[in-house]
Amino acid sequence: MSIGTGIVLFVLGAILAFGLELDIPGLNDDFVGYLLMGAGVVVFLIGLIFLMRRRSTVEHTRTVGDAGTAERVTERRTDADPY
């Protein structure tokens, strides 16, 4: 969702900076457009970082038998691949 939001912000900023000539007193449309483009790039990069991040869990179980004679160790790994 953040990747799409970043692209939308970038496109809106480019339209405002390069495509429209607004004359609103006290508001520089080029600056606002560049600001939206920069925010779009930042949001896009944050979305990519979260997408590429891998999550994994490791669970260790240790079972000791009667009188401490037998020991069983179980390890279970779960890798959640975002794809």
Phi and psi in degrees as a GROMACS rama.xvg file:
@    title "Ramachandran Plot"
@    xaxis  label "Phi"
@    yaxis  label "Psi"
@TYPE xy
-73.1551  -26.0605  SER-2
-66.8158  -45.0035  ILE-3
-64.2329  -38.9033  GLY-4
-63.9677  -40.5605  THR-5
-63.0799  -40.9522  GLY-6
-65.9538  -42.6766  ILE-7
-62.4077  -44.1584  VAL-8
-61.7066  -41.7256  LEU-9
-64.2898  -43.8208  PHE-10
-66.2899  -43.5134  VAL-11
-62.2424  -39.4296  LEU-12
-65.7201  -39.4898  GLY-13
-66.6875  -39.4757  ALA-14
-63.5335  -42.802  ILE-15
-68.8648  -37.7138  LEU-16
-78.6112  -38.7165  ALA-17
-112.126  -23.5994  PHE-18
-100.733  -27.8162  GLY-19
-111.341  145.713  LEU-20
-117.637  86.5702  GLU-21
-92.4044  147.165  LEU-22
-124.962  74.9552  ASP-23
-102.34  123.774  ILE-24
-62.4883  133.999  PRO-25
81.2649  6.18461  GLY-26
-135.732  118.757  LEU-27
-91.2967  108.068  ASN-28
-66.8959  -30.8555  ASP-29
-65.4199  -43.7446  ASP-30
-63.2637  -43.8347  PHE-31
-63.566  -38.7863  VAL-32
-64.1849  -45.605  GLY-33
-64.3957  -36.254  TYR-34
-64.3412  -43.4816  LEU-35
-65.4163  -37.3072  LEU-36
-64.5173  -42.8065  MET-37
-63.6419  -41.825  GLY-38
-64.8736  -36.7957  ALA-39
-63.3088  -41.8751  GLY-40
-64.1491  -42.8656  VAL-41
-64.136  -44.8803  VAL-42
-65.4145  -39.3402  VAL-43
-61.7263  -45.5384  PHE-44
-66.1786  -38.515  LEU-45
-63.7152  -40.1716  ILE-46
-62.8293  -39.8986  GLY-47
-65.3183  -39.9106  LEU-48
-62.8945  -44.2391  ILE-49
-67.4685  -31.7828  PHE-50
-70.5846  -37.9122  LEU-51
-81.2717  -14.3783  MET-52
-68.8335  133.398  ARG-53
-101.415  142.564  ARG-54
-113.99  136.129  ARG-55
-145.786  149.018  SER-56
-130.143  146.923  THR-57
-127.852  129.562  VAL-58
-121.557  125.277  GLU-59
-108.786  133.153  HIS-60
-125.95  131.079  THR-61
-125.15  124.922  ARG-62
-121.308  128.186  THR-63
-110.374  130.931  VAL-64
-76.3271  -170.476  GLY-65
-63.8975  137.056  ASP-66
57.574  23.4427  ALA-67
70.187  20.3061  GLY-68
-84.2505  -38.5478  THR-69
-116.729  141.983  ALA-70
-135.618  132.923  GLU-71
-125.632  127.258  ARG-72
-115.507  126.928  VAL-73
-119.84  133.038  THR-74
-123.239  129.758  GLU-75
-124.577  126.008  ARG-76
-110.627  138.838  ARG-77
-127.678  116.59  THR-78
-109.727  118.566  ASP-79
-95.3195  102.007  ALA-80
-85.584  127.933  ASP-81
-68.5958  -2.53048  PRO-82
